Amino acid sequence: WFILQYMSGFGNEHVSEDPRCPGALPEGQNNPQVCPYGLYAEQLSGSAFTCPRPTNKRSWLYRILPSVCHKPFKPLKEGHLTHDWDEVEPDPNQLRWKPFEIPKAPQNKLDFVSGLHTLCGAGEPRGRNGIAVHIFVCNTSMLNRCLYNSDGDFLIVPQQGKLLITTEFGKMLVEPNEICVIQQGMRFSVEVFGETRGYILEVYGAHFELPDLGPIGANGLANPRDFLVPVAWYEDRQVPGGYTVISKYQGKLFAAQQDFSPFNVVAWHGNYTPYKYHLEKFMVINSVAFDHADPSIFTVLTAKSTRPGVALADFVIFPPRWGVANNTFRPPYYHRNCMSEFMGLIKGHYEAKEEGFQPGGGSLHSMMTPHGPDADCFEKASKAKLEPERVAEGTMAFMFESSLSLAVTKWGLQTSNCLDKNYYKCWEPLKSHFNPKCK
């Protein structure tokens, strides 16, 4: 009977109840002595109680049984999920990965949790400051299993295959060229429809928010109304064989058994929710005279650090747009950065590296490691006739950028067997054009 529906608005105070139980939300208070329909009231806090009102995040859930009803948690094998950043020696080189391989289902069934592979990261969850970049590859749906992340928020970027995500707040369908954010503590389960792959940016100690617009003004970039939140949906389902609740806690996985579905929330209200966003909705800002604006103009979401203007992590996209700059080398310029830049490709060809950087792969340009267009791109763009042109048509590249210095895992450097060891060669054909007699 269920039809996917959403409410719109970023960070709004939303109210939702499953239409099968009208009036399930208590009126005028959060925690009555007896809730409608005999439900339990449970608060999910995404911030300290005493945070200022603009940053205070919480939702009230009205559920058939509270989430405390489970057997004790026991360690679960993590596979390739880690936050051990000392597995291998640091590597400052420019790194690029070929598309990460999705295992075939008959030989190796992987669901979303068992298909998590940590690629790089920094910091650690106990100190509530850090990030991790994960790759997920899976070929089967989570069955009677859900996950919640005690460590931080997941920003999920599907690249191949759509995800039907059931959360305590309702259901979301997230397809390639969309993203979703599952915030700290929210239980969710992922259904897939074949071979599926994507990227995850995990943030410890901060939540994602819309970037400040400054001189841009009131409108632009990702508009708040385009963020979608699921509507309440519940299942009153007993699972005699055991339902597994998986907790990611201090970088490790733990599993607890219970005999009912955790998606038993009949109604909820609050401003702490999962949400999704379609990248085509992004209002692109760009140079219309000469030179480049910094790529920060493409920021969709940011997780701020304690230093003003410095992000713990930014999620940045490079969408289709017009290039019209006069007397300007239009592709990205050569660059050394005090931030770490992980790039992924959802579809198409990235303008600065049309060969080698493929959908489902990635690259990491670490702190102060130089990077920029390959030789072919430089020669082509230096000689191009400068006319208005569509840039990145049919393409969507993105960047996870962080002020932290990211360490690459053993899986990323060795076990995945996807590292492109010839990446550095794309700059070797660059030659000197210097002529002291010609200005």
Backbone hydrogen bonds, N-H to C=O, Kabsch-Sander energy under -0.5 kcal/mol:
donor,donor_aa,acceptor,acceptor_aa,energy
7,M,229,V,-2.9
9,G,224,P,-0.5
9,G,227,F,-2.3
11,G,9,G,-0.5
12,N,9,G,-0.6
14,H,12,N,-0.9
14,H,270,G,-2.8
16,S,268,W,-2.7
18,D,266,V,-3.1
21,C,18,D,-2.4
24,A,21,C,-1.2
35,C,39,L,-0.6
38,G,35,C,-1.7
39,L,36,P,-1.6
40,Y,63,R,-3.3
42,E,61,L,-2.3
44,L,59,S,-3.1
45,S,43,Q,-0.6
46,G,44,L,-0.5
46,G,57,K,-2.3
47,S,57,K,-0.9
51,C,48,A,-1.8
55,T,52,P,-1.7
56,N,52,P,-0.7
56,N,53,R,-1.0
57,K,55,T,-0.5
59,S,44,L,-2.1
60,W,269,H,-3.2
61,L,42,E,-3.4
62,Y,267,A,-2.8
63,R,40,Y,-2.5
63,R,61,L,-0.6
64,I,264,N,-2.0
69,C,66,P,-1.5
70,H,68,V,-1.9
71,K,257,Q,-3.0
74,K,255,A,-2.3
76,L,253,L,-2.6
80,H,116,L,-0.6
81,L,78,E,-1.4
85,W,83,H,-1.0
87,E,84,D,-0.7
95,L,364,L,-2.2
97,W,362,G,-3.5
98,K,418,C,-3.2
100,F,360,G,-2.2
108,N,104,K,-2.3
110,L,108,N,-0.5
115,G,111,D,-1.8
116,L,113,V,-1.6
117,H,135,I,-2.4
118,T,80,H,-2.5
119,L,133,V,-3.1
120,C,133,V,-1.4
121,G,407,A,-2.0
122,A,131,I,-2.3
124,E,129,N,-1.3
127,G,124,E,-0.7
128,R,125,P,-1.1
129,N,124,E,-1.3
130,G,204,Y,-1.3
131,I,122,A,-1.9
132,A,202,E,-2.0
133,V,120,C,-3.2
134,H,132,A,-0.5
134,H,200,I,-2.5
135,I,117,H,-3.2
136,F,198,G,-2.3
137,V,115,G,-1.8
138,C,196,T,-2.6
139,N,110,L,-2.8
140,T,110,L,-1.7
142,M,190,V,-2.6
144,N,142,M,-0.6
146,C,244,T,-2.0
147,L,188,F,-2.7
148,Y,246,I,-2.3
150,S,148,Y,-0.7
150,S,248,K,-2.4
151,D,248,K,-0.7
153,D,203,V,-1.9
154,F,182,I,-2.6
155,L,153,D,-0.5
155,L,201,L,-2.4
156,I,154,F,-0.6
156,I,180,C,-3.0
157,V,199,Y,-3.3
159,Q,197,R,-3.1
160,Q,197,R,-2.3
163,L,174,V,-3.0
164,L,191,E,-2.6
165,I,163,L,-0.8
165,I,172,M,-3.2
166,T,164,L,-0.6
166,T,189,S,-2.5
167,T,165,I,-0.5
167,T,170,G,-2.5
168,E,187,R,-1.1
170,G,167,T,-1.0
172,M,165,I,-2.5
174,V,163,L,-3.1
174,V,172,M,-0.6
175,E,173,L,-0.5
177,N,158,P,-0.7
178,E,175,E,-1.9
179,I,277,Y,-2.5
180,C,156,I,-1.8
181,V,275,Y,-2.7
182,I,154,F,-2.4
183,Q,181,V,-0.6
185,G,149,N,-2.1
186,M,183,Q,-2.0
188,F,147,L,-2.2
189,S,166,T,-2.2
191,E,164,L,-2.5
191,E,189,S,-0.5
196,T,138,C,-2.9
197,R,160,Q,-2.3
198,G,136,F,-1.9
199,Y,157,V,-2.4
200,I,134,H,-2.6
201,L,155,L,-2.4
202,E,132,A,-3.2
202,E,200,I,-0.6
203,V,153,D,-1.9
204,Y,130,G,-3.3
205,G,151,D,-0.5
209,E,302,T,-2.7
216,I,213,L,-2.3
217,G,214,G,-1.7
221,L,283,M,-1.4
223,N,221,L,-0.7
226,D,223,N,-2.0
227,F,224,P,-1.5
228,L,276,K,-2.7
229,V,7,M,-3.3
231,V,5,Q,-0.9
235,E,263,F,-2.4
237,R,235,E,-1.1
239,V,259,D,-2.6
242,G,239,V,-2.1
243,Y,258,Q,-4.0
244,T,144,N,-2.5
245,V,243,Y,-0.6
245,V,256,A,-3.1
246,I,146,C,-2.8
246,I,244,T,-0.6
247,S,254,F,-3.1
248,K,148,Y,-2.5
249,Y,247,S,-0.8
249,Y,252,K,-3.0
252,K,249,Y,-1.8
253,L,76,L,-0.6
254,F,247,S,-2.1
255,A,74,K,-3.0
256,A,245,V,-2.4
258,Q,243,Y,-2.1
261,S,237,R,-2.2
264,N,262,P,-1.4
266,V,62,Y,-2.4
266,V,264,N,-0.7
267,A,62,Y,-1.3
268,W,16,S,-3.0
269,H,60,W,-1.9
270,G,14,H,-2.4
271,N,58,R,-2.0
272,Y,58,R,-0.5
273,T,271,N,-0.7
275,Y,181,V,-1.7
276,K,228,L,-2.3
277,Y,179,I,-2.3
279,L,177,N,-2.6
279,L,277,Y,-0.5
281,K,278,H,-2.0
282,F,279,L,-1.5
283,M,221,L,-2.4
284,V,282,F,-0.9
297,I,294,D,-2.0
298,F,295,P,-2.2
299,T,296,S,-1.6
300,V,315,F,-3.0
301,L,315,F,-1.2
302,T,209,E,-2.9
303,A,313,A,-3.2
304,K,302,T,-0.6
305,S,310,V,-2.1
310,V,307,R,-2.1
311,A,309,G,-0.5
312,L,303,A,-2.2
313,A,303,A,-1.8
314,D,401,E,-2.7
315,F,301,L,-3.0
316,V,314,D,-0.6
316,V,399,M,-2.8
317,I,298,F,-2.1
318,F,397,A,-2.6
321,R,391,V,-2.1
323,G,389,E,-3.3
324,V,287,S,-0.6
324,V,322,W,-0.5
326,N,289,A,-3.5
328,T,325,A,-0.5
330,R,328,T,-0.9
335,H,371,H,-2.6
340,S,402,S,-3.3
341,E,365,H,-2.2
342,F,340,S,-0.5
342,F,400,F,-2.7
343,M,341,E,-0.5
343,M,363,S,-2.8
344,G,398,F,-1.9
345,L,361,G,-0.6
346,I,396,M,-2.9
347,K,396,M,-0.9
350,Y,353,K,-0.5
353,K,350,Y,-1.1
357,F,353,K,-0.6
358,Q,356,G,-0.8
360,G,345,L,-1.9
361,G,358,Q,-2.2
362,G,97,W,-1.6
363,S,343,M,-2.0
364,L,95,L,-2.6
365,H,341,E,-2.7
366,S,364,L,-0.7
368,M,337,N,-3.3
369,T,366,S,-2.5
371,H,335,H,-1.8
374,D,352,A,-1.8
375,A,426,C,-2.2
378,F,374,D,-2.3
379,E,375,A,-2.4
380,K,376,D,-2.4
381,A,377,C,-2.7
382,S,378,F,-2.1
383,K,379,E,-1.0
384,A,380,K,-0.7
387,E,385,K,-1.3
389,E,323,G,-2.1
391,V,321,R,-3.8
395,T,392,A,-2.0
396,M,347,K,-2.2
397,A,318,F,-0.8
398,F,344,G,-2.5
399,M,316,V,-3.2
400,F,342,F,-3.1
401,E,314,D,-2.1
401,E,399,M,-0.7
402,S,340,S,-2.2
403,S,311,A,-1.3
406,L,404,L,-0.7
407,A,121,G,-3.2
409,T,119,L,-2.3
413,L,409,T,-2.2
414,Q,410,K,-2.8
415,T,410,K,-1.5
416,S,411,W,-2.9
417,N,414,Q,-1.1
420,D,96,R,-3.6
421,K,419,L,-1.0
423,Y,420,D,-1.4
425,K,422,N,-1.6
426,C,423,Y,-2.0
427,W,424,Y,-1.5
428,E,425,K,-0.6
430,L,427,W,-1.7
438,C,435,N,-2.0
439,K,437,K,-0.5
